[in-house]
């Protein structure tokens, strides 16, 4: 145990639905949280992971052993609140140091009422999840001085087993914005912070299924003035704004129940409007085109996933966060594969052959990285430009 956990953090219990129990230390809020337990292999970016709406109702295990060494700051957030249901790590470092740091990871977790556990064998947990697949779990953060008893362990086990399955859950409408808003903030630069779009070239309507701020920033950086709309906005309302293009964002949960989003994507593509989807947006576009999706045995979460561009042969290292994927065997004739995962061969990119629409499963906006696949944003602006000039 690191010195940071000696005598200063209460006990905590992690229970999985299969009956596995881990006992460690609570480094976040007191109380109980439940969700689907997944593992993420990224070395950095824990603040971005915690605030990514795509992690709604998921408890994230970070496989890198030391998490929290550079603290937390007010800028590196992907949403205005923590969306992950909980956090699991091995070691919380004794000291956190960074010139941008505002508070420690533990302070941030407590302030955001996020239950988290440290000082457990995350290698064992990761192997279990790898072999059995993601499963539901519960973290029980005990009060200071409270002992771990069989009764509290049974309580955590019961909570894990009672948690709802991710398959069939429509979470996009739970995390979306309540009202439309404009966005013009551009990417962060050292010594300058975030910028502002001054001379927009395109108007893009972005569907918020759980959109990450850095996606919006990277679009704005490329000259896109953005109107962000709630997930259930009808396509006719979007088309009435006469945008140059439409963006379908990332988001949590199962894409299949999002019938409102599927219908909207169908109408937008039928109107021949340039469209770009990421993550859940990729799956929505696929479903709207007639393909099918499935729940993965081993979901993809991390910043080191190799993806091959089938058109160029280029291999990019990418950031991933998804538990559902598009079935290759169900692609209709007008929907072709453009990218595949080199880990398991699952679909990573698609393109319509009859309308100006394409999508990508991973996260090209990856913050803090990698940035290999960011060229897809340029592809979207080029698509809008060519469509406008046609």
N, C-alpha and C positions, 0 to 999 in steps of 0.2 A: 504494500500500500504506500502511495506517495505521502509525504509529510502533510500535504494540503488536506488529506482526509483523516489524519490522526486526531481523534477526539473532538473534531469540530463539526462533523456532519452526522446527522441522525442515520439510522438504518433504513434500508429500503428493500422491497421484495419485488422481483420480476417473476411472473408466472405465465406460462404458455398454455394454450388450450389442450396440448397433448399431455399435460401434467408435469412438465419440466419446471423446476423452480431454481432461481438464483437469488442469493442474498448479497446485497452490497450496501452502498451508502447513498443517501438521498442528497443530490446536489441542486435540486430545484425546489418547487413548491411542495408543501405537505398535501397529501390527499391521494386519490386514486384516478388513474386514467386508463382507458382501454383503446385498442386499435389493432390494426394489422401490423405485425412486427416484420420489418424488412431490414436489409443491411445495405449500407452505402460504402463504397470503397474509396471515396475521395479523401485526400490528405488534408486539404484546406476547404474553406467555404461553409463551415458549420452554421454560421449566422444566416447565409443565403438559404441553406437547406431548411433550417427551422422556420423561416418565413415564406418558403415556397408553398403557395396554396395547393399545389399538386400533392402535398404530403398530408392533406386533411384526412383525419381518422387513421393515420399511420404512425406507429412508433418506430423511430429510426435508430438503428444500431450503426454506429460508425466504427469501421473495422480498423482504422488507423489508431494506434494505442494511446497517443497523447493528443487530447482535444482540449482547446481552451487557451493555448499558450500565447496567442496574440490578442486575447480579449474580444470585446465587442465594441462597435462604434455606431453612430447614428446614421451613417450613410449606406452601409452594406446590407440593406434590407430589400427583399423582393416583394414585400407587402407590409402594410402598416401594423401587422400583428403576427405573432407566432401561430402558424397553422398546423405544424406537426403535433400529433397528440402527445408525444413524449420523446425523450432522448435516452439512449443507452450508450455509455462509453466505458473504456477500460480505466484510463488514468486521467485525472484532472491535475494538470501541472501545478507545482508549488507557486510559480510566479507567472504572470501574464505581462507581456511587454510589447508595445507597439506605439509609434508616435501618434496614431489616430485613435487609440483605445480610449473609450469613455467609461467602461466598467468591465468587470470580469464576467465570464460566461455564467458562473453560478449566480451572480447578482442579477444578470439579465433574465435567467430562467425564473428566479423567484419573483422578480418584478412583473413578469409576464404570466405568472401563475401556471408555469409549465412544469409538470412532474418529470423528474429525470433521475437516473440511477447510474452510479459509477462503481468501479472496483469489483466488477464481475469478469468472468472469463469470456470475453467477446469472441475469442477464436472458437471456443466450443459452441457458442450460440450461433455463430456464422456457419459453421459446419452443419449444425442441426438444420438451419434454415435452408442451406444449400441442398441438403439431401432430402428433406421433407417438403420444401417449399415454404413460402410465407404462410404464417398462421397467426391467428389472433392471440393477443396477450394482454396483460395488465401490469402496470407498475403501481405499487403501493408505497408512497413516501410517508414514513412514520414521523411522529412528533419527536422533538428532542427528548432523549432519555427513555423513550418507549422501546421495549424489548420485542424482538421477533418471536412470536409464539405460533403454535400450530393453528390457533384460531385465526390469526391474521394471514397466515399462509393459505388457509382454506378460503378465506375471504377473497384473496387475490386470484386464486384458481377459479372460484365461482364467477368472478367478474370477467376473467379471460374467456371462459366457456360461454358466457352469455352475450359477448360482443357480437354485433351483426357482421355477417360475411360481406366482403367487398363486392363480390359479384352481385349485380342487380341494383347496386346503390347509385343513384343519381346525386352526385355531390356538387356538380357544377353550379346548380341553382342555389346551393347553400353558401358558396364562397364568392359569388359574383357581386359586382357593384349594384347598389340599390337604384342608382340613377346614372344616366349618361354624363360624361365629362370630357373635356378637351385635354390633350396632353401635348407638350412641346419641349419637355426636358430631354437633353441629349446626354451622351456618354460622359463618364467621369474622367478627368485628366489630372495628373499629379500637379499640385500647386494651384489648380484652378477650380477643382470640384466639378459639379455638373454644369453643363452649358444650357443654352436656350436656342431653339430653332428660330432663325430670323428670316430666312427666305425659303418658304416651303415650295416644293416642286409638285408634290402630290397630296391628295386628301385620301386618307385610309380610314375606313371604319373597322374598328377592332372589336370582335365579340369577346367579352370577358367571361371565360369559363373558369377563371382562376389565374388570370394573367400575371406574369412576373414583370416587375417594373423595368428590368433590364431589357426585356423584349421591346417594350415601348420606347426606351431610350435608343436602342439600336436602329429602330425604324425612323425615329426622329432625326438621328444622326445622318441618315441618308436622305433627308429632305421631306419626310412624311409628316404632315400635320395630321394628328390623330383625333378621332372621335371614338371614345370607348363606350360601348353600350352593354346593357345587361344581357345575360345569357339567353333570356327568353324573348328578346326583341324580334318581332316579325320581320321577315326579309323585306316586305314592302316598305317598312319604315326606313330600313337601311338603304334600299335602292332609291328612295325618295330624296336622300341626301346627295345623290349622284356622285358617289366617291369614285376615285380612280381605281381603287382596289379594296378588297375586303380581307381581313385577317381573322383566322380562327385560332384562338389562343390555347395554351396548355390548360390543364385543370385536373382535378382528382376524380376518382371513382370509375365506374363502368360506363363506357360510351353508349352502349346499346339502349339504355332507358332514356337517353336524351333525345326523344323524338322531336321536340321543338327545334333543337339545333340541327338535327338531320334534315328536317323539312326546310329550314331556312337555307342551309347549304345547297340543297337541291334547287331552290328557287334562284339563288344567286348565280349558280353555275348555268342554269337555264337562261339567265339574262345575259350570259357571256361576259360577266364581270370578272376581271382578274382576281384570283383567290389564292391565298397562301395559308396553310395550316401547320401548326406545331403541336406535337404530343397528342393531347386529347383532340385538338383540332385536326390532326392527321387522321385519327381514327374516325372522327365525325365525317370528314370528307370522303373517306373510304366507304363508310356505311351509306352515305348519301349517293354514292356512285354504284351501289349494289353489292359491294363486298361484305364480308362478315368479320367479326372480331372474336377473340377468345381470351380467357384468363390464363396467364402464363404460370407454369409451375415454378419457375425461378424468374422473378421480375428483374428488371434492369435498373440499378441505381448506382451511379458512380461517375467519375470524371476520367476514366481511362478505357472507354469502350471503342474498339476499332470498327469503323464503318466504311464499306467500299462503295464508291460511286460507280455504278455499272456502266455509265456512259463514258467516263474518262479513265477508269481503272485506278483513280486516286484513292488512297486510304487515309481517312481522317481519324484522329483520336477525338472522341466526343464525350459530352456530358449526357447522362441518361437518367430518366426518372419515370418509369411506367411499369404497370403490372398487367396491362392488356396489350394485345398486338393484333395486327390485321392478318387474316388467313390468306397466304399466297395462292392457295388452290381456288379461292373464291373470286379472284379478280375478274371483272368483266372485260370484254374485248377492248373497251375504250379507256382502260386504266392499266398503266404499265408500271412495273417496278423500276425505280431509279437507284435505290440504295439498299444494301443488306448488311446486317450485323455479321462480323467475322467471328463473334463468340458462338452464336448458335444458328446463324442463317436466317433469323427472323427478318421480316420486312422493316426497313428503316425509311424508305422514301417512295413516293408515288407521284405519277403525273397523268393527268387526263390528256388524251390524244385528240379530243374533239372540242375542248373548251380551254381557256387559259387558266388552268388551275394546277397546283402542285402542293405537296406537303412533305413533312419530315417528322419522324418519330422522336428523335433525340432533341437536345436543347442547343441550337446554334448560338443562342445568346449567352452561353455559359459564363457565369461570373462566380468565381475568379478565373475560370478557364476550364478546359482548353478552348482555343478560338479557331481551330482548324476549319470548322464547317460554317463559319460566319458568312461565307460567300453566298449562302442561300438568301440572305437579305438583299444582296446586290442583284441576285437573280429575280427577286420579286420586283424591285424598282425597275429593272430592265424590261420585265414583262409588262408593267404598267405603261412604261414609256413607248414600247413598241405597239401596244394596243391603242394608245392615244394617237399615235402617228399613222395607224392603219387606215 
